[in-house]
Amino acid sequence: MTIQTQMQQAIASAQTVEASLTQFSLETENQQMKQLYSQLAEQQRGIVTQLEGRYQQILHEEPQFNQNP
């Protein structure tokens, strides 16, 4: 498995976690938990952004990864 594939999987997984947390926030009626889930989703969004930035950096540093099959 290449670094590119691993990064793509990590980003997809992180996005899934973010979506789940957002969904939990929307579905709960407990205001404290709603706020907690929202905060966690926001933190997770930051992680996704960082991973996406690193992925773009890898594509820039390793041009062979930026080829469309």
N, C-alpha and C positions, 0 to 999 in steps of 0.2 A: 504494500500500500504506500502510495507516495505522500509526501508532505502536503501536496495540494489536496489530495483526497481527504486526508486526515483533517485539514483545516476546514474544508467544506462540511465534513460531518460534524465537527465541533461547532461550527456556526449554526448549522441546522438544529443540533441538539439544544444549543443555548436559546435559539428562537422558540423552540418548543416549550422550554421551561418558562420563558417570558409569557408566551401565550397562555399557558396553564395558569400562571399566577394572575394574569389579567382576568381570566375566566373565573377563577375562584373569587376574585374581588367583586366581580359583577353578580355572582350567584349568592354570596352570603348576605344575610341580613344583619349580622353582628357588626356594628360600626367599627369596633376596635380591630376586628379581623379584616374587614374591608380595607381599612387604612394600612394595616400591616401588609396585606397582599399587594396593594397598590405600590407601597414603598419598595417591596421586594421586586416587583415587576420593573420598577424604574431602575433599580440597581442592576437587574439582569439586562435591561436595555443597554446600560453602560458597558457591560461585559460584551454583549453582542457587537456594539460599536467598536470596542477595542479589538476584538477578534477580526472583524471586517477590515479594520485598518491594517492589522498585521498581515492579513491575507493579501491585501493590495500591495503591501510592501514586498511580500514574497514574490508576487507576480512581477513587480518592477525589478527586483534583484535577480530573478530567474526567468528571463524572457521565454525560455522554452515551455514554461507552464502556461503561458498566455496564448497558446496556439489553439485555435478551434479545429476540432477533428472534422 
